[in-house]
């Protein structure tokens, strides 16, 4: 749930794009090195990247990938646009907003075919409906895709901003656990499992319940990198597609590969997270392919929420890689 506001910082970088040298993948002994930036800190949701690397799937395609964590201080859009990383993970809406701002990125694949963002409250507190938010406190992840969905959800059930009290989301569970807030935001497969591991039962409110349709995480690269290295991108997508397919059938082994590489993670918790992640990774037997219908729904939702302006982004489809959509 990274900040959309962080995208504004890329304006500082854009001024140097015109004179920057063309990026080429670094090649050593026939191997192409790729730096991949995650959207957030390492977690079970990313297990397929690590399992694919452990199994040598990328290496067999002539690729050597290095996986880097994301987070508030490592915005994947900024780092990819600047050429620091060849490939990045971000959310569908953040990618489209960045493109509308003139950030030269290409959306090369869909990781999560629906948004994993949900809103939560504790059970047994009389907060079993989203409408019960009235007069209560809620954490808002300001400037993020979570805020967009929260505003849409609130409007759909007839709530206005003056009906509840807001405070910034602090990227940890303490305010929610200590009842300093009544409602919060969560990734369905992530924070929900962490709370369950602590014995906390929650009500889960999914935006899709009120007809909100939005894609989740996507893969991006810099536009000119795509133009100059399409063969490398195709190899990466093919390898990651294989890694996701194998990981989905062996979720615990995939998570173990992650835990070996990322310190401080609880194996049991991350396993639960990845098992719940698997259902987001495919759509009609497609993995990583960009589906036109789902992208159109996402664009229309963001346009209706006044996040995107069709006049400013009339050819948004051209910024998405459609190869293999019907394969």
C-alpha positions in Angstrom: 0.0 0.0 0.0 2.5 2.5 -1.1 1.9 6.2 -1.4 0.6 7.6 -4.6 2.0 10.9 -3.3 5.5 9.4 -3.7 5.0 9.3 -7.4 5.1 13.1 -7.5 8.8 12.9 -6.5 9.5 11.3 -9.8 9.2 14.8 -11.4 12.6 15.5 -10.1 13.9 12.5 -12.0 12.1 13.1 -15.3 14.0 16.2 -16.1 17.1 14.0 -16.5 15.5 11.3 -18.7 16.1 13.0 -22.0 19.9 13.1 -21.5 20.3 9.8 -19.7 22.0 7.0 -21.5 19.9 4.1 -22.8 19.7 1.3 -20.3 20.9 -2.1 -21.4 20.9 -5.2 -19.3 24.3 -6.1 -17.9 25.6 -9.3 -19.5 28.2 -11.5 -18.1 29.2 -14.8 -19.7 25.9 -14.9 -21.6 23.8 -14.2 -18.5 21.6 -11.1 -18.4 21.4 -9.6 -14.9 18.0 -8.1 -13.8 17.4 -6.1 -10.7 13.8 -6.5 -9.5 12.2 -4.2 -7.0 9.3 -5.4 -4.9 6.4 -3.1 -3.9 6.8 -3.7 -0.2 9.0 -5.3 2.4 9.6 -9.0 1.9 6.6 -11.1 2.7 4.9 -14.4 1.9 3.1 -12.8 -1.1 6.4 -12.7 -3.0 7.4 -16.4 -2.5 7.3 -17.3 -6.2 10.1 -14.9 -7.0 12.4 -16.6 -4.5 11.3 -20.2 -5.3 11.8 -19.5 -9.0 15.3 -18.3 -8.2 16.1 -21.2 -5.9 14.9 -23.7 -8.6 17.1 -22.1 -11.2 14.1 -21.2 -13.4 15.4 -17.8 -14.3 18.9 -19.0 -14.7 17.7 -21.6 -17.3 16.3 -18.6 -19.3 19.7 -16.9 -19.2 18.7 -14.5 -16.4 20.3 -13.7 -13.1 17.8 -11.8 -10.9 18.4 -9.8 -7.8 15.3 -9.2 -5.6 15.1 -6.0 -3.6 12.5 -5.0 -1.0 10.3 -2.1 -1.5 8.6 0.1 1.1 8.0 3.8 1.8 11.7 4.6 1.2 12.1 2.4 -1.8 9.3 3.4 -4.2 9.4 0.9 -7.1 8.0 3.4 -9.6 10.6 6.0 -8.8 13.5 3.4 -8.9 12.4 1.8 -12.2 11.8 5.2 -13.9 15.2 6.3 -12.7 16.8 3.2 -14.1 18.0 1.9 -10.7 16.0 -1.3 -11.2 15.0 -2.9 -14.4 11.6 -4.3 -13.2 9.3 -3.3 -10.4 6.1 -4.3 -8.7 3.5 -1.7 -7.9 -0.3 -1.5 -8.0 -2.4 -1.1 -11.2 -3.8 2.3 -10.1 -0.5 3.7 -9.0 1.1 2.6 -12.4 -1.7 4.3 -14.4 -1.5 7.5 -12.3 2.3 7.6 -12.8 1.8 7.2 -16.6 -0.7 10.0 -16.6 1.8 12.2 -14.8 4.2 11.5 -17.7 6.4 8.9 -16.0 7.9 6.7 -18.7 6.9 3.2 -17.5 5.3 0.2 -19.2 3.0 -2.2 -17.5 4.3 -5.6 -18.6 2.2 -8.1 -16.5 -0.6 -8.5 -14.0 0.4 -10.3 -10.7 -2.8 -10.0 -8.7 -6.0 -10.2 -10.8 -8.0 -8.5 -8.1 -7.1 -6.0 -5.4 -6.2 -7.7 -2.1 -7.1 -4.6 -0.1 -9.9 -5.0 2.4 -11.0 -3.2 5.5 -11.3 -4.7 9.0 -12.8 -4.3 12.4 -12.6 -6.5 15.5 -15.4 -9.0 16.1 -17.5 -8.7 19.2 -17.3 -4.9 19.2 -20.6 -4.2 17.5 -18.8 -3.3 14.3 -20.0 -6.1 12.1 -21.1 -3.8 9.3 -19.1 -1.3 7.3 -21.9 1.2 8.0 -21.1 1.0 11.7 -18.1 3.2 11.0 -20.3 6.2 11.6 -19.0 8.0 14.7 -16.0 5.7 14.9 -12.2 6.0 14.1 -10.6 4.6 11.0 -7.0 4.5 9.8 -6.6 5.9 6.3 -3.6 5.1 4.1 -3.6 8.6 2.6 -2.6 8.9 -1.0 -2.6 5.2 -1.7 -4.8 2.8 -3.7 -6.3 1.8 -0.3 -7.6 5.3 0.2 -9.2 5.3 -3.3 -11.1 2.1 -2.5 -12.0 3.3 1.0 -13.6 6.5 -0.3 -15.5 4.5 -3.0 -16.7 1.9 -0.4 -17.8 4.7 2.0 -19.7 6.5 -0.7 -21.4 3.2 -1.8 -22.8 2.6 1.6 -23.9 6.2 2.1 -21.2 7.4 4.4 -19.7 11.0 4.2 -16.3 12.1 5.5 -17.9 14.0 8.3 -19.6 10.8 9.6 -16.4 9.3 11.0 -13.0 10.3 12.4 -9.8 9.7 10.4 -6.2 9.2 11.3 -3.1 8.2 9.2 -2.3 4.6 8.8 1.1 3.9 10.4 2.0 0.6 8.6 1.8 -1.5 11.8 -1.0 -3.2 13.7 -0.6 -1.6 17.1 -3.3 1.1 16.9 -5.8 -1.6 15.7 -4.7 -4.1 18.3 -4.9 -1.6 21.1 -8.4 -0.4 20.0 -7.1 3.1 19.3 -8.9 2.8 16.0 -12.1 0.9 15.2 -11.5 0.2 11.5 -8.3 -0.3 9.5 -7.0 -1.4 6.1 -5.3 -4.7 5.4 -4.1 -7.0 2.7 -6.6 -9.9 2.7 -3.8 -12.5 2.7 -1.3 -10.6 4.8 -2.4 -8.7 7.9 -5.5 -10.9 8.3 -3.3 -14.0 8.9 -1.0 -12.0 11.1 -3.9 -11.0 13.3 -5.3 -14.5 13.4 -1.9 -15.8 14.6 -2.3 -13.4 17.5 -5.7 -14.7 18.3 -7.6 -11.7 16.9 -10.8 -12.4 15.0 -11.8 -9.8 12.5 -14.7 -8.8 10.3 -13.6 -8.4 6.7 -15.2 -5.9 4.4 -14.3 -6.4 0.7 -14.8 -3.5 -1.8 -16.0 -6.1 -4.3 -19.1 -6.5 -2.1 -20.4 -3.1 -3.4 -19.2 -3.7 -7.0 -15.8 -2.1 -6.8 -13.6 -3.9 -9.4 -9.9 -3.2 -9.4 -6.7 -5.0 -10.4 -4.0 -5.5 -7.8 -0.3 -5.6 -8.1 1.4 -5.4 -11.5 4.9 -5.6 -13.1 6.5 -2.5 -14.7 9.6 -1.6 -16.5 10.9 1.7 -18.0 9.4 2.3 -21.4 12.6 2.6 -23.3 14.0 -0.5 -21.5 11.0 -2.4 -22.8 11.6 -1.1 -26.4 15.2 -2.0 -26.4 15.1 -5.3 -24.4 11.7 -6.9 -25.3 13.4 -10.3 -25.6 14.7 -10.1 -22.1 11.3 -9.0 -20.8 9.7 -12.0 -22.5 12.2 -14.4 -21.0 11.6 -12.9 -17.5 7.8 -13.2 -17.9 8.0 -16.8 -19.1 10.3 -17.7 -16.2 8.2 -16.0 -13.6 5.1 -17.6 -15.1 6.7 -21.0 -14.6 7.8 -20.1 -11.1 4.2 -19.0 -10.1 2.7 -22.2 -11.6 5.2 -24.4 -9.6 4.9 -22.3 -6.5 1.1 -22.4 -6.5 1.3 -26.2 -6.4 4.0 -26.2 -3.7 3.2 -23.2 -1.6 5.1 -24.3 1.5 8.3 -25.0 -0.4 7.9 -21.7 -2.1 7.6 -19.9 1.2 10.6 -21.7 2.6 12.7 -20.3 -0.2 11.5 -16.8 0.8 12.2 -17.3 4.5 15.8 -18.5 3.7 16.5 -15.2 2.0 14.6 -12.7 4.2 15.6 -12.5 7.9 13.0 -12.1 10.6 10.1 -13.8 9.0 7.9 -16.4 10.7 7.7 -19.5 8.5 4.3 -20.6 9.7 2.7 -17.2 9.2 4.3 -16.6 5.8 3.1 -20.0 4.7 -0.5 -19.1 5.5 0.0 -15.8 3.7 1.2 -17.4 0.5 -1.5 -20.1 0.5 -4.0 -17.3 0.5 -2.0 -15.4 -2.1 -2.3 -18.2 -4.7 -5.9 -17.4 -5.6 -4.9 -13.9 -6.7 -2.3 -15.1 -9.1 -4.4 -16.5 -11.9 -7.5 -15.6 -13.9 -9.1 -18.0 -16.4 -5.9 -20.1 -16.3 -3.9 -17.0 -17.2 -0.8 -16.1 -15.2 0.9 -12.6 -15.6 -1.0 -11.8 -18.8 -2.8 -8.5 -19.0 -6.5 -9.0 -19.6 -8.1 -6.2 -21.5 -11.6 -6.5 -19.9 -10.1 -6.3 -16.4 -7.9 -3.4 -17.3 -10.9 -1.5 -18.8 -12.9 -2.1 -15.6 -9.9 -0.8 -13.6 -9.6 2.3 -15.8 -13.3 3.1 -15.7 -13.3 2.8 -11.9 -10.4 5.1 -11.5 -11.9 7.6 -14.0 -15.2 7.5 -12.1 -13.3 8.2 -8.9 -11.7 11.2 -10.7 -8.3 9.6 -10.1 -7.7 9.4 -13.9 -8.7 11.8 -16.7 -9.3 10.2 -20.1 -8.4 13.5 -21.8 -5.0 13.4 -20.2 -4.5 9.7 -20.9 -6.5 9.0 -24.1 -4.3 6.1 -25.2 -3.7 4.4 -21.9 -3.9 1.0 -23.6 -0.6 1.7 -25.4 1.3 1.7 -22.1 0.4 -1.9 -21.4 2.0 -5.0 -22.9 -0.8 -7.1 -24.3 1.4 -10.0 -25.7 -0.1 -13.4 -24.9 -3.4 -12.0 -23.6 -5.3 -14.7 -25.5 -2.8 -17.6 -25.2 
